[in-house]
């Protein structure tokens, strides 16, 4: 066995090397234990990116408890309508217990998780268990339970969105008058303020809140209508009463399953939210580049940026948000694929949803928390913003000169040529734009030095900033 040390290697080298040609790399594998699956979480997001409340929501324990809640509510509804004895419903509510390990053990024989679950309940309830699942099919309880889980997950994510929105608004107000250069195509355009960037992001988060609120309503539904949705063995009133008890709305029509356009809307909404977060994270990453460095992630004492280069301050958290957004977009594609099922149902969607629904919600919940912290502690450098704004020797004021000439009666295309020829001298020959404008015979014939000077004032571009903020009650 060959032992390698990390001398001369960076972290990426070690990860790429892994185990090769029976050589072992000592890279403290025990530290990667956080990447193991949660014991009770099934095929869900790795623990490293799972926050406790959302992780618990998607644990197998809570999933089965939610399914049990549906079964109990259905039994109570049947008892209210006199279809089963009230005493039986009480006994079921009191004694219907399950054990995840026991369900898994039974499923090894049944190859059917709901039957394994019902068998486990029967072991604990006794004779009255014959009333559990009466007239129902597996999708009645599982689809309804999953909709409840999506609803509850949406609630947690909405709380995170509101928190991020609050932080963005606070920081936008702080920097509302901090001048910085606006960039289009990555090239300096005209002055704006850093507060406007933050305000723009907060406005998009508002729309994300509206989108998810609608999607939450879309998935807050239930279905207890039997094998192909015809209520062949169950009174439609049981569905209505059960859903009311669970705080959801009965679907107007279903097959054996709740139609998957609802799930697709939910997951694609999460993908849009992830896209918003990636948009914010990518801008911060760009602003943190060494040759710009107008803002950067907070870098705490003791933090290390690179295993090889001690000087590094990397935007690792923003990069994480960007990377995880890709996963949610992949989940959205899978959710869209799930919309098409054979006839009144098949099971091709089930395996997909066991992964994408927990993963997408856990992912977005984590990234919201991470991004909120990034924005809250974002290091902002106004002096660097002002320095960068002045780096092009006044080129950013070209439109002001153009407009001033047009106001003097010069044809726009003629004025454009006059201004552009001086701008190109700055780009290509490093000559001072402002000096050349003042020396240009065509321009100086129509604009005085004082009028040219007035064109090179960045505050002119910011005169409506407060009016924009007022639209957001700030």
Protein Blocks (a to p, Z undefined) as FASTA:
>chain_A
ZZddfehiafklmmmnmpgehiacdehlmlmmmmpccfklojaddfklccfklmmmmpmk
lmmmmmmmmmmmmmmmmmmnopacfklmmmmmmmmccdfklmmmmmmmnopaklmmmmmm
mmmnommlmmgophiafklmmmmmmmmmmmmmmmmmmmmmmmmmmmmmmmmmmmmmmccd
ddeehiafbdcdfklmmmmmmmmmmmmmmmmmmmmmmmmccddebjnonommbcfklmmm
mmmmnopacdfbdcfbccfklmmmmmmmmmmmmmmmmmmmmmmmmmmpmklomaccddde
hiafbfklmmbccffklmmmmmmmmmmmmmmmmmmmmmpcghjbccklmmmmmmmmmmmm
mmmmmmmmmmmmmmmmoccdfklmmmmmmmnnommmmmmmmmmmmmnopafklmmmmmmm
mmmmmmmnopafklmmmmpmklmmmpcfklmmmmmcfklmmmmmmmmmmmnoZZ
